[in-house]
Amino acid sequence: DAPPPPPPPPPPHRAQRGGRKAMDDFLQELKARDAIRGLGGNLGDEGPRYVPTPQPASVGGTIKGGYQGTTNLCVNNLAPTVTEEALQRAFGAHGEVFSVKVMWPRSDDERRRGRNRGFVSFRSREDAADAIEAMDDSMLEGCRISVNWGRALREQPGAGTGPQTAASRNAYRHGA
């Protein structure tokens, strides 16, 4: 008796079906998409093409993009030593601050990086715009911070009582 014939080879994996050509085409497409994004373009459904990204209006040299009407700023790359009071002092030089919040790291990755994020809310949009222009890409306690528009805050208790920190908001809620 002769042994049974060997089973036919399995069909090629989908990445190998087109051979090297399919992979080369895919890499070229990725490079084209990256190049278009690098120029500030968008990608349409029909594939990569250049569509200019609308630019925010500039008023008085300050970009007024971001969340419309907000006075809230997001401050990134804060040193672990920065407190809400330090943020209040630094940003208070540019206008009346409504509230300040430092977000402490919540994950091991955030702790490993050793950088925090904070939020500063001004009473007026003009003051907030001035603070972005002055504070973005500046040094604060040894770290270069970036400042961008943040989402608008809902009205908080104690408005009109001066700058608020997380501690003062907490005391307000618990009747201290």
C-alpha positions in Angstrom: 0.0 0.0 0.0 1.3 3.5 -0.9 1.1 6.2 1.7 -1.6 8.8 1.1 -0.5 11.9 -0.9 0.5 14.8 1.2 -2.2 17.4 1.8 -2.2 20.4 -0.5 -0.3 23.5 0.9 -2.5 26.0 2.7 -3.6 29.1 0.7 -1.3 32.0 1.2 -2.0 34.5 3.9 -4.0 37.6 2.7 -0.9 39.8 3.0 1.1 37.4 0.7 -1.6 36.9 -1.9 -0.6 39.9 -3.9 3.0 39.2 -3.3 5.5 41.9 -2.6 3.7 44.3 -5.0 0.6 44.6 -2.7 2.8 45.5 0.3 4.8 48.0 -1.7 1.5 49.7 -2.9 0.2 49.8 0.7 3.5 51.4 2.0 3.3 54.0 -0.8 -0.3 54.8 0.1 0.7 55.3 3.8 3.6 57.6 2.8 1.3 59.6 0.5 -1.3 60.0 3.3 1.4 61.1 5.8 2.8 63.7 3.3 -0.7 65.1 2.7 -1.3 65.3 6.5 2.1 67.0 6.9 0.9 69.7 4.5 -2.2 70.3 6.6 -4.5 68.5 4.3 -7.4 66.1 4.8 -8.1 62.8 3.3 -11.2 62.2 1.3 -13.2 59.0 0.9 -11.7 58.5 -2.6 -8.1 58.3 -1.3 -5.3 60.8 -0.5 -5.8 64.2 -1.9 -5.0 67.7 -0.7 -7.9 69.6 0.8 -6.7 72.6 2.8 -7.5 72.6 6.5 -9.5 75.7 7.5 -7.3 78.0 9.6 -8.7 79.8 12.6 -9.2 83.5 12.4 -6.5 85.7 13.9 -7.5 88.7 15.9 -4.8 91.0 17.2 -2.1 88.4 16.6 -3.9 85.9 18.8 -5.4 82.8 17.3 -9.0 82.6 18.2 -9.4 78.9 17.3 -10.3 76.2 19.8 -13.6 76.0 21.7 -15.7 79.0 20.8 -16.4 81.3 23.7 -14.4 79.4 26.3 -12.1 81.1 28.7 -10.6 77.8 29.9 -7.0 77.0 29.1 -5.3 73.6 29.2 -1.7 73.7 30.4 0.4 70.7 29.5 3.8 69.4 30.6 3.6 70.8 34.2 6.4 69.8 36.5 5.3 67.6 39.4 6.2 70.5 41.8 3.7 72.9 40.3 0.8 73.7 42.6 -2.6 75.3 41.9 -1.4 78.4 43.7 1.8 78.6 41.5 -0.4 78.4 38.4 -2.7 81.1 39.8 0.3 83.4 40.3 1.8 82.7 36.9 -1.4 83.1 34.9 -2.9 85.8 37.2 -0.4 88.2 35.7 -2.4 88.1 32.5 -5.9 88.8 33.8 -8.5 87.8 36.4 -8.4 84.1 37.0 -11.7 82.4 37.8 -10.4 78.9 38.7 -7.3 76.7 38.6 -7.0 72.9 38.7 -4.0 70.6 38.5 -4.7 67.1 37.3 -2.5 64.6 39.1 -1.3 61.5 37.3 -3.9 58.6 37.2 -1.8 55.9 35.5 1.6 54.4 36.0 2.6 55.7 32.5 1.6 59.3 33.6 3.6 58.9 36.8 6.6 57.5 35.0 6.6 60.6 32.6 6.5 62.8 35.7 4.4 65.5 33.9 1.0 66.8 34.8 -1.7 68.8 33.2 -3.6 71.7 34.6 -6.5 74.0 33.7 -6.8 77.7 34.2 -10.1 79.5 33.6 -10.2 83.3 33.1 -13.1 85.7 33.6 -12.7 87.1 30.0 -11.7 85.5 26.7 -9.3 88.4 26.0 -7.3 87.7 29.2 -7.2 84.0 28.3 -6.0 84.8 24.8 -3.3 87.1 26.2 -2.2 84.3 28.6 -1.9 81.8 25.7 0.2 84.2 23.7 2.5 85.0 26.7 2.7 81.6 28.4 2.7 79.0 25.5 6.1 77.5 25.1 7.4 79.2 28.2 9.3 77.7 31.2 7.5 77.1 34.5 9.4 75.5 37.4 12.0 74.1 35.0 9.6 72.6 32.4 8.6 74.0 29.0 4.8 74.2 29.1 2.3 74.3 26.3 -1.0 76.3 26.6 -4.0 75.7 24.5 -7.7 76.4 24.6 -9.7 73.9 26.8 -13.4 73.0 26.8 -15.7 75.5 28.4 -16.5 75.1 32.1 -20.0 75.1 33.4 -20.7 77.8 35.9 -19.3 76.8 39.3 -20.4 77.6 42.8 -18.6 80.6 44.4 -18.3 82.5 41.1 -17.3 86.1 42.0 -15.5 85.1 45.2 -12.1 85.3 43.6 -9.8 82.7 42.1 -10.8 79.2 43.0 -8.6 76.2 43.6 -9.7 72.6 44.1 -9.2 73.0 47.8 -11.4 76.1 48.0 -14.1 74.4 45.9 -14.0 71.4 48.1 -14.3 73.5 51.3 -17.3 75.3 49.7 -19.1 72.0 49.0 -18.5 70.7 52.6 -19.5 73.9 54.3 -16.0 74.7 55.7 
